[in-house]
Amino acid sequence: MAEDLIKEIESINKEDQKKLKKLIEKDAKSARKPNGLWKWVTALLGASMVLFYFYTAGITTVSTQYHRGVYVFITYVLVFLLYPAGKLYLRIPLNLFIGFVLSSAVTLFMFYGGDTIAFHDHLLVINKAWRSGGFGAAMTAALQLWALGLSSIVIAGVLLFVDKWMARKWDENPTLSDILLALISAAAIYYWIHEFESLNYRAGAETELDAMISIIGVLLSLEICRRVLGWSMTFIGIFMLCYAYFGPYFPEVMAHRGFGFERLSNALYLSTNGVFGVMANVLATYVILFIFFGAFLHKSGAGKFFIDLPMALAGKTVGGPAKVAVIASGLFGSVSGSAIANTVSTGAFTIPLMKRAGFRPHVAGAIEPAASIGGMFMPPVMGAGGFLMAELTETPYAYIMMIAIFPALLYFFSVFCMIHFEAKKHNIQGIAADDMDHWTVVLKREWYFSLPLVIITVLMIMGRSPGYSAFWATISCIGVSWVRKETRMGPKEIWEAILTGARNTLIIGATLGVIGIIVGTISLTGIGLKFSDIII
């Protein structure tokens, strides 16, 4: 590729990159960039997750509670430390929640001597009074909890004051309430890991402590999703909880007997059908390892190859820049499995290039995400849906990968044709660069960047697990980077790739709690079996 063309594109990229970043942040809220102590705390947590799952994928397996629990543990803690709570009207109920949890913990150990049964009955006094005596009895019973309520309000007020001071002094570091939420989530998830065997033995006969931990875990899962992805998916989770609780009041075709919040929370948090269910297993077993692989491949310098080759293949043709976007998105999508990551990787380069060639801004902005979406079903690394399909149908992922090739190519071909006719209609030509390298020259010079993709594909076709294949493909990225001096990955570059991979897992990891709530509610209420009746 011509050096002057690269410089020209880079010069106009800055403004478009800012716009692209703003659009992406609307879909996935931007994280903090901590400094000082918290920079190292978050970095070490992320690195420990990457190293732990590399260890389990390439060396030995671990028990279920550790395999799923460690990922949920680190994800929840990192989200609370890296993603801010938001505006004041959101922080107030969160701080009241923290105050109630802390006050309850102190009350349990100081006044009840750790007797969870007595304390649990004390908390339910209002509900019992409501059922037996109505509103008046409930209000009278509420007076018994005045100390707990007052202490919760006092703690919430102190937290608001301290949070404001910390945010003003260290705006990129977590506030005190974020730290406390991270600790509460760590305690709730550690409880599941530690009690995993016991929970299986006493399934259906959960204790009062189980119920209290479950309620905390479900509420934290909703907050995790809200912080990272906003309200859209969180509202779906809240609706499913309401559906499970108010089941008798729904239309007859959807109605069920309803479940109390404790029974519901136990099913969604303690069992392997909810938060720690199929989604957690798929993410921990497959998806995050491929996210790590994508981070290492990008750091090895393969990104340049994924742009240079499409540029050489289609850059000079009619509507060349847009066709470059399609081919580049296909190549990036084959290793990222994420539409957002695909758009970020290729869009910063291709969108300005398309506008420069003559495509209208809104058309250029539409072509890139349309092409990038194909990365979710472009083998060998597809989105989480491909791995869920393999898990739920008990079909080897290699088989799903092979049968997905034709639909993926067909999708990219259809986008390619649409672009060709759009360019013909508006007489948009290719890139006029006489000294642009031929595609055979690019392949001869940079072919080795395709080796990690070859390794991951061959290993899966040979019957190796996706995690094992991703492990060795990731290791090969380091070796590939050493072919050229300017792309060699030393300790610093490997550390940066580890941190990038860990951060990239948080966006999809934030969904596992709400997805667990949705799947668990469908299983618990039996609504899945009623879908056919509803459709008919």
C-alpha positions in Angstrom: 0.0 0.0 0.0 1.2 3.5 -0.8 2.8 5.3 2.2 1.2 8.6 1.2 -2.2 7.0 1.1 -1.8 5.6 4.6 -0.7 9.0 5.9 -3.6 10.8 4.3 -6.1 8.3 5.7 -4.6 8.5 9.2 -4.8 12.3 9.0 -8.5 12.3 8.5 -9.1 9.4 10.8 -8.9 11.3 14.1 -12.3 13.1 13.9 -14.1 10.0 12.5 -12.6 7.9 15.3 -14.0 10.3 17.9 -17.4 10.0 16.3 -17.2 6.3 16.1 -16.2 6.1 19.7 -19.2 8.2 20.8 -21.5 5.9 18.8 -20.1 2.8 20.4 -20.2 4.2 23.9 -24.0 4.7 23.4 -24.2 0.9 23.0 -21.5 -0.1 25.5 -20.7 2.5 28.2 -17.1 3.5 28.4 -15.1 2.2 31.3 -12.8 4.2 33.6 -9.1 4.2 33.2 -7.9 3.9 36.8 -4.5 5.2 38.0 -2.3 4.6 40.9 -3.1 1.6 43.1 -6.4 0.8 41.4 -4.7 0.6 38.0 -2.6 -2.3 39.3 -5.5 -3.9 41.2 -7.7 -4.0 38.1 -4.8 -5.1 35.9 -3.8 -8.0 38.2 -7.5 -9.1 38.4 -7.8 -9.1 34.6 -4.4 -10.8 34.1 -5.3 -13.5 36.7 -8.4 -14.3 34.7 -6.6 -14.6 31.4 -3.8 -16.8 32.9 -6.3 -19.0 34.8 -8.4 -19.8 31.7 -5.3 -20.3 29.6 -4.2 -22.8 32.3 -7.6 -24.6 32.2 -7.7 -24.7 28.4 -4.2 -25.8 27.7 -2.9 -27.7 30.7 -5.6 -29.2 33.0 -9.3 -28.8 33.8 -10.8 -27.7 37.1 -14.1 -28.3 39.0 -17.3 -26.8 37.8 -17.6 -24.3 40.6 -14.1 -22.9 39.9 -14.5 -23.0 36.1 -17.7 -20.9 36.2 -17.2 -19.1 39.5 -13.8 -17.5 38.8 -15.0 -15.9 35.6 -18.2 -14.5 37.2 -16.2 -13.4 40.3 -13.6 -11.4 38.4 -16.1 -10.1 35.9 -18.4 -8.7 38.6 -15.6 -7.2 40.6 -14.0 -5.6 37.6 -17.3 -4.1 36.3 -18.0 -2.4 39.7 -14.5 -1.1 39.8 -14.3 0.1 36.2 -17.8 1.2 35.3 -19.4 4.2 37.2 -22.8 4.0 38.7 -24.2 7.0 36.8 -26.3 9.9 37.9 -27.4 10.8 41.4 -30.9 9.3 41.1 -29.2 6.0 40.4 -26.6 6.2 43.1 -29.2 6.9 45.9 -31.0 3.5 45.7 -27.6 1.8 45.2 -26.2 3.4 48.3 -29.4 2.5 50.2 -28.9 -1.1 49.1 -25.3 -1.0 50.3 -26.4 0.5 53.6 -29.0 -2.2 54.1 -26.6 -5.0 53.4 -23.9 -3.6 55.7 -26.5 -2.9 58.5 -27.9 -6.3 58.1 -24.5 -7.9 58.4 -23.6 -6.0 61.5 -27.1 -6.7 63.1 -26.8 -10.4 62.3 -23.5 -10.8 64.0 -23.8 -8.3 66.9 -27.4 -8.8 67.9 -28.3 -12.3 66.7 -24.9 -14.0 67.2 -24.9 -15.2 63.6 -28.3 -16.9 63.9 -29.5 -16.5 60.4 -32.9 -18.2 61.0 -33.9 -15.7 63.7 -32.6 -12.7 61.7 -34.4 -14.0 58.6 -37.7 -14.2 60.5 -37.1 -10.7 61.8 -36.7 -9.4 58.2 -39.9 -11.1 57.1 -42.0 -9.7 60.0 -43.6 -7.1 57.7 -44.6 -9.7 55.1 -46.1 -11.9 57.7 -48.0 -9.0 59.3 -49.3 -8.0 55.9 -50.6 -11.5 55.2 -52.3 -11.8 58.5 -53.5 -8.3 59.4 -53.3 -6.2 56.3 -51.8 -2.7 55.9 -52.1 -1.5 59.5 -50.4 -4.6 60.9 -47.7 -4.2 58.3 -47.0 -0.6 59.3 -46.9 -1.6 63.0 -44.5 -4.4 62.2 -42.3 -2.0 60.2 -41.5 -0.1 63.4 -39.6 -3.1 64.5 -37.1 -2.5 61.7 -36.7 1.2 62.3 -33.1 0.8 63.5 -32.1 -1.2 60.4 -33.8 1.4 58.1 -32.3 4.4 59.9 -28.8 2.9 59.8 -29.2 2.2 56.1 -30.2 5.8 55.4 -27.3 7.1 57.4 -24.8 4.9 55.6 -26.3 5.9 52.2 -25.9 9.6 53.1 -22.3 9.2 54.2 -21.5 7.2 51.0 -23.0 9.9 48.8 -20.8 12.5 50.5 -17.7 10.4 50.3 -18.4 9.3 46.7 -18.7 13.0 45.6 -15.4 13.9 47.3 -13.6 10.8 45.8 -15.0 11.5 42.3 -13.8 15.1 42.4 -10.3 14.1 43.6 -9.8 10.9 41.6 -12.3 11.0 38.7 -11.0 7.9 37.0 -10.8 5.7 40.1 -13.7 3.8 41.7 -15.7 5.5 44.5 -16.2 4.0 47.9 -19.7 2.7 47.0 -18.2 1.0 43.9 -15.6 -0.7 46.1 -18.2 -1.8 48.6 -20.4 -3.3 45.8 -17.3 -5.1 44.4 -16.7 -6.6 47.9 -20.4 -7.6 48.3 -20.4 -9.2 44.9 -17.1 -11.0 45.7 -18.6 -12.3 48.9 -21.8 -13.5 47.2 -20.0 -15.3 44.4 -17.4 -16.8 46.8 -20.3 -18.2 48.8 -21.6 -20.0 45.7 -18.1 -21.4 45.0 -17.5 -22.5 48.6 -20.9 -24.0 49.1 -21.3 -25.6 45.6 -21.2 -29.2 46.8 -23.5 -28.5 49.8 -25.9 -26.6 47.6 -26.3 -29.6 45.3 -27.0 -31.9 48.3 -29.6 -29.6 49.8 -31.3 -28.5 46.5 -34.9 -27.7 47.3 -34.2 -27.3 51.0 -32.1 -24.1 50.9 -31.3 -22.3 54.2 -32.2 -18.8 55.2 -28.7 -17.7 54.5 -28.9 -19.2 51.0 -32.0 -17.1 50.3 -30.5 -13.9 51.5 -27.3 -14.4 49.4 -29.4 -15.3 46.4 -31.5 -12.1 46.5 -28.3 -10.1 46.7 -26.7 -12.0 43.8 -29.8 -11.5 41.6 -29.9 -7.8 42.3 -26.2 -7.4 41.7 -26.6 -9.2 38.3 -29.1 -6.7 37.2 -26.9 -3.8 38.2 -23.9 -5.3 36.4 -25.8 -5.4 33.2 -27.2 -1.8 33.6 -23.7 -0.4 34.2 -22.2 -1.9 31.1 -25.1 -2.2 28.6 -27.7 0.3 29.9 -31.3 -0.3 30.6 -32.6 -2.2 27.5 -31.4 -5.7 28.5 -31.8 -4.9 32.2 -35.5 -4.2 31.7 -35.9 -7.6 30.1 -34.4 -9.2 33.2 -36.7 -7.1 35.5 -39.7 -8.1 33.4 -38.8 -11.8 33.6 -38.6 -11.5 37.4 -42.0 -9.8 37.5 -43.4 -12.5 35.3 -42.1 -15.2 37.6 -43.5 -13.4 40.7 -46.9 -12.2 39.3 -47.5 -15.3 37.3 -51.2 -15.8 38.3 -52.1 -12.3 37.2 -51.0 -12.8 33.5 -53.3 -13.8 30.7 -54.4 -17.4 30.9 -52.1 -18.6 28.1 -49.0 -17.2 30.0 -50.2 -17.6 33.5 -48.6 -19.9 36.1 -48.8 -20.3 39.9 -46.2 -17.7 40.7 -43.1 -18.0 42.8 -42.0 -16.1 46.0 -39.0 -13.9 45.6 -36.8 -16.2 47.8 -37.8 -19.3 45.9 -37.2 -17.5 42.6 -33.8 -16.1 43.7 -32.7 -19.5 44.9 -33.5 -21.0 41.5 -31.9 -18.2 39.6 -28.7 -17.8 41.6 -27.9 -21.1 43.5 -28.8 -23.6 40.8 -26.8 -24.2 37.6 -29.9 -23.1 35.5 -29.5 -19.4 36.3 -26.6 -17.0 36.7 -24.1 -19.8 36.9 -25.8 -21.8 34.1 -25.3 -22.5 30.5 -24.3 -18.9 29.6 -21.6 -18.8 32.2 -20.3 -22.2 31.1 -20.2 -21.2 27.4 -18.4 -17.9 28.1 -15.8 -19.5 30.4 -15.3 -22.5 28.2 -15.2 -21.0 24.8 -16.0 -17.3 24.2 -13.4 -15.6 26.5 -10.6 -17.7 25.1 -11.4 -16.6 21.6 -11.6 -13.0 22.9 -8.1 -13.4 24.3 -7.0 -14.9 21.0 -8.3 -11.9 19.1 -6.5 -9.5 21.4 -3.2 -11.4 20.9 -3.6 -11.6 17.2 -4.3 -7.9 16.9 -1.2 -7.2 19.0 0.9 -9.4 16.8 0.4 -7.0 13.9 -2.1 -9.1 12.0 -4.4 -6.1 11.8 -2.3 -4.5 9.1 -2.5 -7.8 7.0 -6.3 -7.8 7.3 -6.4 -4.3 5.8 -3.6 -4.6 3.3 -4.9 -7.8 1.6 -8.5 -6.5 1.0 -7.0 -3.2 -0.2 -4.9 -5.1 -2.7 -7.8 -7.3 -3.8 -10.5 -4.7 -4.2 -9.1 -1.3 -3.7 -8.9 -0.3 -7.4 -12.3 -1.8 -8.4 -15.6 0.1 -8.7 -16.6 1.2 -5.1 -13.3 -0.2 -4.0 -13.1 1.3 -0.4 -16.5 -0.1 0.5 -15.5 -3.5 -0.9 -12.4 -3.3 1.1 -14.6 -2.7 4.2 -16.6 -5.9 3.4 -13.5 -8.1 2.9 -11.7 -6.6 5.9 -14.8 -7.1 8.1 -14.9 -10.7 7.0 -11.3 -11.3 7.9 -11.6 -9.5 11.2 -14.9 -11.1 11.9 -13.3 -14.6 11.5 -11.3 -13.9 14.6 -13.3 -11.5 16.7 -16.9 -12.9 16.6 -18.1 -9.5 17.7 -19.9 -6.9 15.6 -18.8 -4.0 17.8 -15.1 -5.1 17.9 -15.2 -5.7 14.1 -16.6 -2.2 13.5 -14.0 -0.6 15.8 -11.1 -2.5 14.2 -12.0 -1.8 10.5 -14.3 1.2 10.7 -11.7 3.7 11.8 -9.9 3.0 8.6 -12.6 2.2 6.0 -15.3 4.8 6.9 -13.0 7.8 6.1 -11.8 5.9 3.0 -15.3 5.4 1.7 -16.2 9.1 2.3 -13.1 10.2 0.5 -14.0 8.0 -2.5 -17.4 9.6 -2.8 -19.8 7.6 -0.7 -22.3 9.7 1.2 -21.5 9.9 4.9 -24.6 8.0 6.1 -24.1 5.3 3.4 -20.4 4.9 4.5 -21.6 4.7 8.1 -24.2 2.0 7.2 -21.9 -0.2 5.1 -19.3 -0.8 7.8 -21.7 -2.1 10.5 -23.7 -4.1 7.9 -20.5 -5.9 6.9 -19.2 -6.2 10.5 -22.4 -7.9 11.7 -21.3 -10.9 9.6 -18.4 -11.4 12.0 -20.9 -13.0 14.4 -21.3 -16.0 12.2 -18.1 -16.1 10.2 -15.9 -19.1 11.1 -13.7 -20.1 12.7 -14.5 -17.7 15.6 -18.2 -17.0 15.7 -20.2 -15.1 18.3 -21.5 -16.5 21.5 -24.6 -17.8 19.6 -22.4 -20.4 17.8 -21.0 -21.7 21.1 -24.5 -21.8 22.7 -25.7 -23.8 19.8 -22.9 -26.3 20.3 -23.6 -26.5 24.0 -27.4 -26.8 23.9 -27.6 -29.2 20.9 -24.5 -31.2 22.0 -23.1 -30.8 18.5 -19.3 -30.5 18.0 -18.4 -26.8 17.4 -16.2 -27.9 14.5 -19.3 -29.2 12.7 -21.3 -26.0 13.4 -18.3 -24.0 12.1 -18.2 -26.0 8.9 -21.9 -25.7 8.1 -21.7 -21.9 8.9 -19.2 -21.2 6.2 -21.6 -21.1 3.3 -24.3 -18.8 4.9 -21.5 -16.5 6.1 -20.0 -16.2 2.6 -23.4 -15.7 1.1 -24.1 -12.9 3.5 -20.8 -11.1 2.7 -21.4 -11.7 -1.0 -24.9 -10.1 -0.8 -23.4 -7.0 0.9 -20.6 -7.0 -1.7 -23.2 -6.9 -4.5 -25.3 -4.2 -2.9 -22.1 -2.0 -2.6 -21.2 -2.7 -6.2 -24.6 -1.5 -7.5 -24.6 1.5 -5.2 -21.1 2.5 -6.5 -22.2 2.0 -10.1 -25.3 4.1 -9.5 -23.3 7.1 -8.2 -20.2 6.5 -10.4 -17.8 5.9 -7.5 -14.5 4.6 -8.6 -11.7 2.8 -6.8 -8.6 4.1 -5.2 -6.2 5.7 -7.6 -2.9 4.4 -6.3 -0.6 3.2 -9.0 2.1 2.0 -6.6 -0.4 -0.1 -4.6 1.0 -3.6 -4.1 -0.6 -6.6 -5.9 -2.4 -9.0 -3.7 0.1 -11.8 -4.5 2.9 -9.5 -3.2 0.9 -8.8 0.0 0.4 -12.5 0.5 4.0 -13.3 -0.1 5.1 -10.6 2.4 2.6 -11.2 5.2 1.1 -14.7 4.7 2.4 -15.9 8.0 -0.3 -13.8 9.8 -2.8 -16.4 8.6 -1.1 -19.2 10.5 -3.0 -18.7 13.8 -6.3 -19.0 11.9 -5.0 -22.1 10.2 -3.9 -23.6 13.5 -7.3 -23.0 15.2 -9.2 -24.4 12.3 -7.1 -27.5 11.8 -7.1 -28.3 15.5 -10.9 -28.1 15.7 -11.4 -30.2 12.6 -9.0 -32.8 14.2 -11.5 -33.0 17.1 -9.7 -30.9 19.7 -11.9 -28.7 21.9 -12.4 -25.0 20.9 -10.7 -23.9 24.1 -7.6 -26.1 23.5 -7.5 -24.8 19.9 -7.8 -21.2 21.0 -5.0 -21.7 23.5 -2.4 -23.0 21.0 -3.5 -20.4 18.4 -2.9 -17.7 20.9 0.5 -19.0 21.7 1.2 -19.1 17.9 0.4 -15.3 17.7 3.5 -14.6 19.8 5.7 -16.7 17.5 4.2 -15.1 14.4 4.9 -11.6 15.8 8.7 -12.4 15.9 8.9 -12.9 12.1 9.5 -9.1 11.8 11.4 -6.9 14.2 8.8 -4.1 14.3 5.9 -6.5 15.4 7.7 -8.6 17.9 5.8 -9.2 21.2 8.0 -8.8 24.2 6.8 -8.9 27.9 5.3 -5.4 27.5 3.3 -6.2 24.4 2.1 -9.6 25.9 1.0 -7.8 29.1 -0.9 -5.2 27.0 -2.6 -8.0 25.1 -3.6 -9.7 28.3 -5.1 -6.6 29.7 -6.9 -5.8 26.4 -8.3 -9.4 26.3 -9.5 -9.1 29.9 -11.3 -5.8 29.3 -12.9 -7.0 26.1 -14.6 -9.9 28.0 -16.4 -7.5 30.4 -19.0 -6.3 27.8 -20.2 -9.8 27.0 -19.6 -11.0 30.6 -22.0 -8.3 31.9 -24.8 -10.1 30.1 -24.4 -13.5 31.7 -26.3 -12.6 34.9 -29.4 -11.2 33.1 -29.3 -14.0 30.5 -29.1 -16.5 33.4 -32.2 -14.8 34.9 -34.1 -15.0 31.6 -33.2 -18.6 30.9 -33.8 -19.6 34.5 -37.2 -17.9 34.6 -38.2 -19.7 31.3 -37.2 -23.0 32.8 -38.8 -22.4 36.2 -42.2 -21.1 34.9 -42.5 -23.5 31.9 -43.2 -20.6 29.5 -40.9 -22.1 27.0 -43.3 -25.1 26.6 -46.2 -22.6 26.1 -44.6 -20.7 23.2 -46.1 -23.0 20.6 -49.6 -22.5 22.1 -49.0 -18.7 22.1 -47.9 -18.8 18.4 -50.9 -20.9 17.4 
